[in-house]
Amino acid sequence: MEEKNLEAIMGLIMFGGNAKSDAMEAIAAAKEGKFEEADQKIADAEASLVEAHHSQTGLLTQEAQGNNMTVTLLTVHSQDHLMTSIAFTDLAKEIIDVYRRMDSK
């Protein structure tokens, strides 16, 4: 596997993992009524997802240019990690909203 591709794949895993961790911390903060902290953690998660998308875009651009890469388990894992992190961050926003509504009553 080319070093450039490996860096992009590891970026997907790292930034996806960071996003999921920040989203989990955001839920925990909201559960304690710390909504400013929760909002900041969600913003951090979204920033990590943007970085992950940059890594993904690099891989997709290479393929669109005809530079196909061998798909490995690591590649599949990185894509799975990113998609799970996106879904988890979206769900975290909804959970935070529920906590916010409960807190306002």
Chimera marker file (.cmm) of the C-alpha trace (Angstrom):
<marker_set name="trace">
<marker id="1" x="0.000" y="0.000" z="0.000" r="1" g="1" b="0" radius="0.5"/>
<marker id="2" x="1.333" y="3.431" z="-0.905" r="1" g="1" b="0" radius="0.5"/>
<marker id="3" x="2.371" y="5.620" z="2.016" r="1" g="1" b="0" radius="0.5"/>
<marker id="4" x="0.048" y="8.425" z="0.851" r="1" g="1" b="0" radius="0.5"/>
<marker id="5" x="-2.933" y="6.059" z="0.887" r="1" g="1" b="0" radius="0.5"/>
<marker id="6" x="-1.967" y="4.667" z="4.266" r="1" g="1" b="0" radius="0.5"/>
<marker id="7" x="-1.807" y="8.194" z="5.696" r="1" g="1" b="0" radius="0.5"/>
<marker id="8" x="-5.285" y="8.950" z="4.347" r="1" g="1" b="0" radius="0.5"/>
<marker id="9" x="-6.672" y="5.697" z="5.739" r="1" g="1" b="0" radius="0.5"/>
<marker id="10" x="-5.133" y="6.334" z="9.140" r="1" g="1" b="0" radius="0.5"/>
<marker id="11" x="-6.554" y="9.873" z="8.993" r="1" g="1" b="0" radius="0.5"/>
<marker id="12" x="-10.028" y="8.437" z="8.511" r="1" g="1" b="0" radius="0.5"/>
<marker id="13" x="-9.582" y="6.177" z="11.525" r="1" g="1" b="0" radius="0.5"/>
<marker id="14" x="-7.982" y="8.819" z="13.743" r="1" g="1" b="0" radius="0.5"/>
<marker id="15" x="-10.326" y="11.700" z="12.941" r="1" g="1" b="0" radius="0.5"/>
<marker id="16" x="-13.353" y="9.405" z="12.978" r="1" g="1" b="0" radius="0.5"/>
<marker id="17" x="-12.334" y="8.121" z="16.400" r="1" g="1" b="0" radius="0.5"/>
<marker id="18" x="-11.799" y="11.649" z="17.678" r="1" g="1" b="0" radius="0.5"/>
<marker id="19" x="-15.240" y="12.656" z="16.441" r="1" g="1" b="0" radius="0.5"/>
<marker id="20" x="-16.920" y="9.731" z="18.148" r="1" g="1" b="0" radius="0.5"/>
<marker id="21" x="-15.079" y="10.410" z="21.415" r="1" g="1" b="0" radius="0.5"/>
<marker id="22" x="-16.018" y="14.093" z="21.331" r="1" g="1" b="0" radius="0.5"/>
<marker id="23" x="-19.647" y="13.218" z="20.596" r="1" g="1" b="0" radius="0.5"/>
<marker id="24" x="-19.714" y="10.817" z="23.548" r="1" g="1" b="0" radius="0.5"/>
<marker id="25" x="-18.228" y="13.509" z="25.785" r="1" g="1" b="0" radius="0.5"/>
<marker id="26" x="-20.863" y="15.930" z="24.490" r="1" g="1" b="0" radius="0.5"/>
<marker id="27" x="-23.637" y="13.579" z="25.576" r="1" g="1" b="0" radius="0.5"/>
<marker id="28" x="-22.054" y="13.181" z="29.004" r="1" g="1" b="0" radius="0.5"/>
<marker id="29" x="-21.795" y="16.969" z="29.392" r="1" g="1" b="0" radius="0.5"/>
<marker id="30" x="-25.431" y="17.459" z="28.368" r="1" g="1" b="0" radius="0.5"/>
<marker id="31" x="-26.500" y="14.787" z="30.833" r="1" g="1" b="0" radius="0.5"/>
<marker id="32" x="-24.900" y="16.916" z="33.568" r="1" g="1" b="0" radius="0.5"/>
<marker id="33" x="-26.603" y="20.070" z="32.244" r="1" g="1" b="0" radius="0.5"/>
<marker id="34" x="-23.361" y="21.506" z="30.840" r="1" g="1" b="0" radius="0.5"/>
<marker id="35" x="-24.788" y="22.555" z="27.486" r="1" g="1" b="0" radius="0.5"/>
<marker id="36" x="-22.038" y="25.007" z="26.502" r="1" g="1" b="0" radius="0.5"/>
<marker id="37" x="-19.505" y="22.221" z="26.951" r="1" g="1" b="0" radius="0.5"/>
<marker id="38" x="-21.739" y="19.828" z="25.027" r="1" g="1" b="0" radius="0.5"/>
<marker id="39" x="-22.040" y="22.313" z="22.168" r="1" g="1" b="0" radius="0.5"/>
<marker id="40" x="-18.262" y="22.773" z="22.082" r="1" g="1" b="0" radius="0.5"/>
<marker id="41" x="-17.680" y="19.008" z="22.032" r="1" g="1" b="0" radius="0.5"/>
<marker id="42" x="-20.125" y="18.644" z="19.131" r="1" g="1" b="0" radius="0.5"/>
<marker id="43" x="-18.287" y="21.430" z="17.301" r="1" g="1" b="0" radius="0.5"/>
<marker id="44" x="-15.025" y="19.565" z="17.940" r="1" g="1" b="0" radius="0.5"/>
<marker id="45" x="-16.579" y="16.348" z="16.628" r="1" g="1" b="0" radius="0.5"/>
<marker id="46" x="-17.771" y="18.093" z="13.485" r="1" g="1" b="0" radius="0.5"/>
<marker id="47" x="-14.303" y="19.604" z="12.933" r="1" g="1" b="0" radius="0.5"/>
<marker id="48" x="-12.784" y="16.122" z="13.160" r="1" g="1" b="0" radius="0.5"/>
<marker id="49" x="-15.346" y="14.829" z="10.668" r="1" g="1" b="0" radius="0.5"/>
<marker id="50" x="-14.351" y="17.592" z="8.235" r="1" g="1" b="0" radius="0.5"/>
<marker id="51" x="-10.722" y="16.495" z="8.529" r="1" g="1" b="0" radius="0.5"/>
<marker id="52" x="-11.745" y="12.879" z="7.982" r="1" g="1" b="0" radius="0.5"/>
<marker id="53" x="-13.682" y="13.894" z="4.886" r="1" g="1" b="0" radius="0.5"/>
<marker id="54" x="-10.553" y="15.616" z="3.557" r="1" g="1" b="0" radius="0.5"/>
<marker id="55" x="-8.695" y="12.309" z="3.888" r="1" g="1" b="0" radius="0.5"/>
<marker id="56" x="-11.530" y="10.486" z="2.192" r="1" g="1" b="0" radius="0.5"/>
<marker id="57" x="-11.716" y="13.029" z="-0.612" r="1" g="1" b="0" radius="0.5"/>
<marker id="58" x="-8.030" y="12.484" z="-1.346" r="1" g="1" b="0" radius="0.5"/>
<marker id="59" x="-8.627" y="8.772" z="-1.816" r="1" g="1" b="0" radius="0.5"/>
<marker id="60" x="-11.704" y="9.345" z="-3.965" r="1" g="1" b="0" radius="0.5"/>
<marker id="61" x="-9.872" y="11.884" z="-6.138" r="1" g="1" b="0" radius="0.5"/>
<marker id="62" x="-7.061" y="9.428" z="-6.791" r="1" g="1" b="0" radius="0.5"/>
<marker id="63" x="-9.536" y="6.756" z="-7.822" r="1" g="1" b="0" radius="0.5"/>
<marker id="64" x="-11.426" y="9.172" z="-10.073" r="1" g="1" b="0" radius="0.5"/>
<marker id="65" x="-8.107" y="9.915" z="-11.786" r="1" g="1" b="0" radius="0.5"/>
<marker id="66" x="-7.671" y="6.209" z="-12.512" r="1" g="1" b="0" radius="0.5"/>
<marker id="67" x="-5.222" y="5.493" z="-9.707" r="1" g="1" b="0" radius="0.5"/>
<marker id="68" x="-7.060" y="2.574" z="-8.185" r="1" g="1" b="0" radius="0.5"/>
<marker id="69" x="-5.806" y="1.147" z="-4.931" r="1" g="1" b="0" radius="0.5"/>
<marker id="70" x="-6.086" y="-2.324" z="-3.519" r="1" g="1" b="0" radius="0.5"/>
<marker id="71" x="-8.912" y="-2.446" z="-1.004" r="1" g="1" b="0" radius="0.5"/>
<marker id="72" x="-7.708" y="-4.006" z="2.217" r="1" g="1" b="0" radius="0.5"/>
<marker id="73" x="-9.390" y="-4.770" z="5.512" r="1" g="1" b="0" radius="0.5"/>
<marker id="74" x="-7.767" y="-1.599" z="6.858" r="1" g="1" b="0" radius="0.5"/>
<marker id="75" x="-9.393" y="0.432" z="4.084" r="1" g="1" b="0" radius="0.5"/>
<marker id="76" x="-12.802" y="-1.056" z="4.812" r="1" g="1" b="0" radius="0.5"/>
<marker id="77" x="-12.299" y="-0.498" z="8.531" r="1" g="1" b="0" radius="0.5"/>
<marker id="78" x="-11.466" y="3.162" z="7.974" r="1" g="1" b="0" radius="0.5"/>
<marker id="79" x="-14.626" y="3.742" z="5.950" r="1" g="1" b="0" radius="0.5"/>
<marker id="80" x="-16.695" y="1.892" z="8.535" r="1" g="1" b="0" radius="0.5"/>
<marker id="81" x="-15.125" y="3.948" z="11.303" r="1" g="1" b="0" radius="0.5"/>
<marker id="82" x="-15.961" y="7.197" z="9.520" r="1" g="1" b="0" radius="0.5"/>
<marker id="83" x="-19.563" y="6.270" z="8.778" r="1" g="1" b="0" radius="0.5"/>
<marker id="84" x="-20.134" y="5.096" z="12.355" r="1" g="1" b="0" radius="0.5"/>
<marker id="85" x="-18.680" y="8.344" z="13.676" r="1" g="1" b="0" radius="0.5"/>
<marker id="86" x="-20.944" y="10.421" z="11.434" r="1" g="1" b="0" radius="0.5"/>
<marker id="87" x="-24.024" y="8.511" z="12.571" r="1" g="1" b="0" radius="0.5"/>
<marker id="88" x="-22.951" y="8.690" z="16.214" r="1" g="1" b="0" radius="0.5"/>
<marker id="89" x="-22.374" y="12.452" z="16.029" r="1" g="1" b="0" radius="0.5"/>
<marker id="90" x="-25.780" y="12.974" z="14.438" r="1" g="1" b="0" radius="0.5"/>
<marker id="91" x="-27.417" y="10.887" z="17.145" r="1" g="1" b="0" radius="0.5"/>
<marker id="92" x="-25.474" y="12.740" z="19.858" r="1" g="1" b="0" radius="0.5"/>
<marker id="93" x="-26.975" y="16.025" z="18.632" r="1" g="1" b="0" radius="0.5"/>
<marker id="94" x="-30.448" y="14.589" z="19.025" r="1" g="1" b="0" radius="0.5"/>
<marker id="95" x="-29.711" y="13.225" z="22.506" r="1" g="1" b="0" radius="0.5"/>
<marker id="96" x="-28.316" y="16.593" z="23.564" r="1" g="1" b="0" radius="0.5"/>
<marker id="97" x="-31.473" y="18.262" z="22.307" r="1" g="1" b="0" radius="0.5"/>
<marker id="98" x="-33.570" y="15.889" z="24.438" r="1" g="1" b="0" radius="0.5"/>
<marker id="99" x="-31.468" y="16.704" z="27.516" r="1" g="1" b="0" radius="0.5"/>
<marker id="100" x="-31.787" y="20.412" z="26.736" r="1" g="1" b="0" radius="0.5"/>
<marker id="101" x="-35.583" y="20.128" z="26.532" r="1" g="1" b="0" radius="0.5"/>
<marker id="102" x="-35.745" y="18.137" z="29.747" r="1" g="1" b="0" radius="0.5"/>
<marker id="103" x="-33.583" y="20.736" z="31.482" r="1" g="1" b="0" radius="0.5"/>
<marker id="104" x="-35.838" y="23.597" z="30.422" r="1" g="1" b="0" radius="0.5"/>
<marker id="105" x="-38.910" y="22.073" z="32.090" r="1" g="1" b="0" radius="0.5"/>
<link id1="1" id2="2" r="1" g="1" b="0" radius="0.2"/>
<link id1="2" id2="3" r="1" g="1" b="0" radius="0.2"/>
<link id1="3" id2="4" r="1" g="1" b="0" radius="0.2"/>
<link id1="4" id2="5" r="1" g="1" b="0" radius="0.2"/>
<link id1="5" id2="6" r="1" g="1" b="0" radius="0.2"/>
<link id1="6" id2="7" r="1" g="1" b="0" radius="0.2"/>
<link id1="7" id2="8" r="1" g="1" b="0" radius="0.2"/>
<link id1="8" id2="9" r="1" g="1" b="0" radius="0.2"/>
<link id1="9" id2="10" r="1" g="1" b="0" radius="0.2"/>
<link id1="10" id2="11" r="1" g="1" b="0" radius="0.2"/>
<link id1="11" id2="12" r="1" g="1" b="0" radius="0.2"/>
<link id1="12" id2="13" r="1" g="1" b="0" radius="0.2"/>
<link id1="13" id2="14" r="1" g="1" b="0" radius="0.2"/>
<link id1="14" id2="15" r="1" g="1" b="0" radius="0.2"/>
<link id1="15" id2="16" r="1" g="1" b="0" radius="0.2"/>
<link id1="16" id2="17" r="1" g="1" b="0" radius="0.2"/>
<link id1="17" id2="18" r="1" g="1" b="0" radius="0.2"/>
<link id1="18" id2="19" r="1" g="1" b="0" radius="0.2"/>
<link id1="19" id2="20" r="1" g="1" b="0" radius="0.2"/>
<link id1="20" id2="21" r="1" g="1" b="0" radius="0.2"/>
<link id1="21" id2="22" r="1" g="1" b="0" radius="0.2"/>
<link id1="22" id2="23" r="1" g="1" b="0" radius="0.2"/>
<link id1="23" id2="24" r="1" g="1" b="0" radius="0.2"/>
<link id1="24" id2="25" r="1" g="1" b="0" radius="0.2"/>
<link id1="25" id2="26" r="1" g="1" b="0" radius="0.2"/>
<link id1="26" id2="27" r="1" g="1" b="0" radius="0.2"/>
<link id1="27" id2="28" r="1" g="1" b="0" radius="0.2"/>
<link id1="28" id2="29" r="1" g="1" b="0" radius="0.2"/>
<link id1="29" id2="30" r="1" g="1" b="0" radius="0.2"/>
<link id1="30" id2="31" r="1" g="1" b="0" radius="0.2"/>
<link id1="31" id2="32" r="1" g="1" b="0" radius="0.2"/>
<link id1="32" id2="33" r="1" g="1" b="0" radius="0.2"/>
<link id1="33" id2="34" r="1" g="1" b="0" radius="0.2"/>
<link id1="34" id2="35" r="1" g="1" b="0" radius="0.2"/>
<link id1="35" id2="36" r="1" g="1" b="0" radius="0.2"/>
<link id1="36" id2="37" r="1" g="1" b="0" radius="0.2"/>
<link id1="37" id2="38" r="1" g="1" b="0" radius="0.2"/>
<link id1="38" id2="39" r="1" g="1" b="0" radius="0.2"/>
<link id1="39" id2="40" r="1" g="1" b="0" radius="0.2"/>
<link id1="40" id2="41" r="1" g="1" b="0" radius="0.2"/>
<link id1="41" id2="42" r="1" g="1" b="0" radius="0.2"/>
<link id1="42" id2="43" r="1" g="1" b="0" radius="0.2"/>
<link id1="43" id2="44" r="1" g="1" b="0" radius="0.2"/>
<link id1="44" id2="45" r="1" g="1" b="0" radius="0.2"/>
<link id1="45" id2="46" r="1" g="1" b="0" radius="0.2"/>
<link id1="46" id2="47" r="1" g="1" b="0" radius="0.2"/>
<link id1="47" id2="48" r="1" g="1" b="0" radius="0.2"/>
<link id1="48" id2="49" r="1" g="1" b="0" radius="0.2"/>
<link id1="49" id2="50" r="1" g="1" b="0" radius="0.2"/>
<link id1="50" id2="51" r="1" g="1" b="0" radius="0.2"/>
<link id1="51" id2="52" r="1" g="1" b="0" radius="0.2"/>
<link id1="52" id2="53" r="1" g="1" b="0" radius="0.2"/>
<link id1="53" id2="54" r="1" g="1" b="0" radius="0.2"/>
<link id1="54" id2="55" r="1" g="1" b="0" radius="0.2"/>
<link id1="55" id2="56" r="1" g="1" b="0" radius="0.2"/>
<link id1="56" id2="57" r="1" g="1" b="0" radius="0.2"/>
<link id1="57" id2="58" r="1" g="1" b="0" radius="0.2"/>
<link id1="58" id2="59" r="1" g="1" b="0" radius="0.2"/>
<link id1="59" id2="60" r="1" g="1" b="0" radius="0.2"/>
<link id1="60" id2="61" r="1" g="1" b="0" radius="0.2"/>
<link id1="61" id2="62" r="1" g="1" b="0" radius="0.2"/>
<link id1="62" id2="63" r="1" g="1" b="0" radius="0.2"/>
<link id1="63" id2="64" r="1" g="1" b="0" radius="0.2"/>
<link id1="64" id2="65" r="1" g="1" b="0" radius="0.2"/>
<link id1="65" id2="66" r="1" g="1" b="0" radius="0.2"/>
<link id1="66" id2="67" r="1" g="1" b="0" radius="0.2"/>
<link id1="67" id2="68" r="1" g="1" b="0" radius="0.2"/>
<link id1="68" id2="69" r="1" g="1" b="0" radius="0.2"/>
<link id1="69" id2="70" r="1" g="1" b="0" radius="0.2"/>
<link id1="70" id2="71" r="1" g="1" b="0" radius="0.2"/>
<link id1="71" id2="72" r="1" g="1" b="0" radius="0.2"/>
<link id1="72" id2="73" r="1" g="1" b="0" radius="0.2"/>
<link id1="73" id2="74" r="1" g="1" b="0" radius="0.2"/>
<link id1="74" id2="75" r="1" g="1" b="0" radius="0.2"/>
<link id1="75" id2="76" r="1" g="1" b="0" radius="0.2"/>
<link id1="76" id2="77" r="1" g="1" b="0" radius="0.2"/>
<link id1="77" id2="78" r="1" g="1" b="0" radius="0.2"/>
<link id1="78" id2="79" r="1" g="1" b="0" radius="0.2"/>
<link id1="79" id2="80" r="1" g="1" b="0" radius="0.2"/>
<link id1="80" id2="81" r="1" g="1" b="0" radius="0.2"/>
<link id1="81" id2="82" r="1" g="1" b="0" radius="0.2"/>
<link id1="82" id2="83" r="1" g="1" b="0" radius="0.2"/>
<link id1="83" id2="84" r="1" g="1" b="0" radius="0.2"/>
<link id1="84" id2="85" r="1" g="1" b="0" radius="0.2"/>
<link id1="85" id2="86" r="1" g="1" b="0" radius="0.2"/>
<link id1="86" id2="87" r="1" g="1" b="0" radius="0.2"/>
<link id1="87" id2="88" r="1" g="1" b="0" radius="0.2"/>
<link id1="88" id2="89" r="1" g="1" b="0" radius="0.2"/>
<link id1="89" id2="90" r="1" g="1" b="0" radius="0.2"/>
<link id1="90" id2="91" r="1" g="1" b="0" radius="0.2"/>
<link id1="91" id2="92" r="1" g="1" b="0" radius="0.2"/>
<link id1="92" id2="93" r="1" g="1" b="0" radius="0.2"/>
<link id1="93" id2="94" r="1" g="1" b="0" radius="0.2"/>
<link id1="94" id2="95" r="1" g="1" b="0" radius="0.2"/>
<link id1="95" id2="96" r="1" g="1" b="0" radius="0.2"/>
<link id1="96" id2="97" r="1" g="1" b="0" radius="0.2"/>
<link id1="97" id2="98" r="1" g="1" b="0" radius="0.2"/>
<link id1="98" id2="99" r="1" g="1" b="0" radius="0.2"/>
<link id1="99" id2="100" r="1" g="1" b="0" radius="0.2"/>
<link id1="100" id2="101" r="1" g="1" b="0" radius="0.2"/>
<link id1="101" id2="102" r="1" g="1" b="0" radius="0.2"/>
<link id1="102" id2="103" r="1" g="1" b="0" radius="0.2"/>
<link id1="103" id2="104" r="1" g="1" b="0" radius="0.2"/>
<link id1="104" id2="105" r="1" g="1" b="0" radius="0.2"/>
</marker_set>
